[in-house]
Amino acid sequence: MEGWPEFKAAILKRTGIDLSAYKERQMLRRITTLMTSHGISDFSSYLRLLGKDQAAYQEFLEHITINVSEFFRNPERFEELRERFLPELLSRAGGATGTGHQLKTWSAGCAAGEEAYSLAILLLEAAPGRSLPVLATDIDANVLREAEAGRYPASRLKNVPPPVLERYFTQEGDFYTVRPVLRARVHFRRHDLLRDSFEENFDLILCRNVVIYFTEEAKEKLYARFARALRPGGILFTGSTEQIFQPQRYGLRSIAPFFYERIV
């Protein structure tokens, strides 16, 4: 499409977001839909709009980054994490008393924070006496501010059991706000999965419903980086449409659908 390579280069320079890492057809559809809504048919005109109209620029960023989620998305997978994998990881890290290493967890591509808080709830319930922080990162600084505020419409909490909802949230009409005891457990940070460096020795990494929008090349790069970021025996938890084929290429093995353990 005429002007597309130049548009990608300009966006990379301005935002640090590499549109080439995303599936081209999906990304083009998203962006041309936005352009049409502004009555624009060419990329150079759209770039000019983004340069002078802050609202249009924010709209663009929100549209190309995938920020829609909910608490305990795919609840059966979170139940498996709670029942099967967290007890084992906590045991390795010192059990309820935390006499071993501190359990290190990361919600990568956390969007508005629903999955990061979901993980923090599981950790609070499993080991209430331990300090078990969750690192939560996303490329979108605006959505991270939303995550830090921790205020969500009721529709995003449909999978939260009522007793858990009462313990960790305050209701305000049709919205729920994260209580301080939960908010203090999650540390939000801006991070580009494809460009920024990774910390190491994670026991658990959640990256769910993020890589489905990436090219195969970007996926392979990301899975290799996640594998290196895990400690041996650490687990990568992916989304329900993000099966890793031949995980052994990355030093991983499948231990359940959408759960992968580092083996080397």
N, C-alpha and C positions, 0 to 999 in steps of 0.2 A: 504494500500500500504506500502510495507516494507520501514522502515526508515522515514516515514511521521511524526509520533509523535515526534521523535527526531529532525527532521528538524524544525517543528513548535516551539518546545521549544527553539532551538538555535536562531531562528529568533526573537522570543519574547524577549529573553535575550539581543540580540544585538541591535534591533531596537525599541522595545516597541510595535511592531505591533503584535496583537494576531490573527493569521490566523484562529484559532478555531472559531472566531466570524463571519467568512465569510462562505458562502455556499461552502461546501467542493468540490463538483463536479466542480463548476466554477473555484475555486481557483486552484485545481489540474490541470485542463486543461490549465490555464494560465501559471502555473509554469513549467509543463512538456513540453509545447511548447517552452519555453525559454531554458530548459535543452537540448532539441533536437537540437535547433539552435547552441548549443555549442558542440554537439556531446557527450553529457553526458546522461547516462541512470539511474543513481542512485543518491539519495539525498545527501549521504555523500560526493561524488565527487563534487557535485554542491556547497555544503557548503564550501568546500576547495577553489573552484574557487572564490566564493563571498568574502572569507577572504583575497585573495591575489590580486584580480583584481578589482580595483576601478571602472572601466568602467562597468564591468559586474554587480557589486553591484548596481550602479546607475540605470542601465537598469532594474534590478530586482525590485527596489523600484518604478520606474516609471510604470512598468508593472502591479504591484499588487494594486497600488492605481489608482483610476478611475479619470482621469483628463481632459477628453474631454467634452467641453461644448460650449456654444455660447451665445451671448447677447440676452436677451429676449427670451430664449428658451421656446417653447409653448407660442407664443405671446398672444393668447387669454386669457391665465391665467394671464399674466402680465397686460393685459388690464383690467381684472376684479379687480386685485389688485389696479390699478391706479384709476379706476372709482368708485369702491364700497367700498373697505376696507381702503385704505390710507386716504381718507378724514375723515372717522370716527375716525381712530386712531389719526390723527393730531388734530382733533377737541377736543378729550379727553385730548390731551397733550398741549392744549393752542392755537390751530389754527395756522394761519400764523405768529402770533406775538410771540408765544411760552411763554405765561404767566403762563402755568401750568408746569408739569414735562417735562424734556427733553425726547423726543421720543427715545426709545432704541431699536435698530435693530441689528440682527445678521444673517450673511450668513454663515451657518455651513457646512463644507465640500465644501469650496468655489472653489477648484481646482485652475485654473489659473486666477480667479477673475472676469470672465464674469458676473456671476449673482450678485455678490456684486456691481460691477459698474452699472449694470442695475438698481438695487434698488437705488443706490445713484443718478442716473439720475432722476428717478421718484420723489425722495425726493427734489432734486434741482428744478425740474419743478413745483412741487406742493407747495413748500414753499421756494422760493428763498431767502427770508430774514432771514431764520433761520439756525442755525448751527445744522445739523442733521447727525452726524457721523454714519458710518456703521462698525460694527465689522465683520471681515472676517477671518475665521480660516480654517486650513487644517492640516492634519497629515504630509504632504510631504513638507519639508523645501525647496526643489528645485523648486517645482511648485509655492510656495509662492514668491520666488524671481522673477519668471516670472510674477506673478500677480503684484508685486510691480513695475516692469518695465513698465507694462501696454502697451505692444506692441503686436498687434494681426494681423493675416492675414485677408484680406477683407472677406473671407468666413465665419468668425465667427461673422461678423457684418451685415449679410444679413437682419436681422429683425429690424435694427435701421433705423428710418426714416431719410431721407437726412438732414432736418434742425437740427435734434438732432446730427447727425453725424458731421455736420459742427461746432456746438457749443462746442462739448466736445471732439473732436478728431482732430489730425493733421495727414494728409495723407503723407506717405513716400513710394512712389511707390505702391506696392501691400499690404502694411502694414499701419495700423493706430495706432497712439500712443495717449493714454489718456492725455488730457490737464491737467495742474496743478490744475485748479479749481475743476475738478472731482477727480483727484488723492488724493487731500487733504482730501476728505470726507471719504475715506475708510482706515481703520486701520487693517493691516494684522498681524496675530499671529499664530504660530504653536500650534496646539491643537489636542489631541486624544479624539474623542467623547466617546469612551468606557472606558477610563481610567482617564482622567483629570476631575477636578471639573468644574462645570458650574457657570457662573454668574447668577444673578436673576433679576426679574422685567423687562424682555424684553416685549416690545409691539408687536414685530413681529420677528419671526424666520423663515428663509428660510433654508430648508434642502431638496434638490431636487436631485433625481437620485443618492442617496448615499446608503440608507438603503436596496435597492433592492439586494445588494450583501451580506447582513448580514443574519445570521441564524435567525430563528423566536425568539429564546431566546434573542439574541442581539437586535433585533428590539424592543421587548417589553421593555427591559431595557432602550433603547434610547428614546422611546416615553414617558415613564414615567418621564425620566429626563428632556426632553423638556417641558413637561406639568408643572413640578415644576419650571422651569426656566422662565415661562411666568407669567406676572402679570394677575390677573383676568380680563377677557376681551381681553387678548392678543391673537394673532393669530399665528398658525403654518401653514406654506405653504409648502406642500410636492410636490414631482414629479408626473408626469402624470401616472405612473404605481405603485404608492405607497399609495393606498387607505388604511386607517386605519379602520379595522373592530372593531366594538364595542368601539369606542373612549371614551365612558363614563367610561370605566375601568381606564382611565388615568385622569379623570376629564376634558375631552374635549367633545365638541359636533361639529358635522359637520355643517358648515354654507354655504358651497358650495363645489362642487367637488374639493378635494385636499386642502381645507381650513378648519382649525379646531380652535375653540375658547376655551380658558380655562374658565371653568364655576365655579370652586371651588378654 
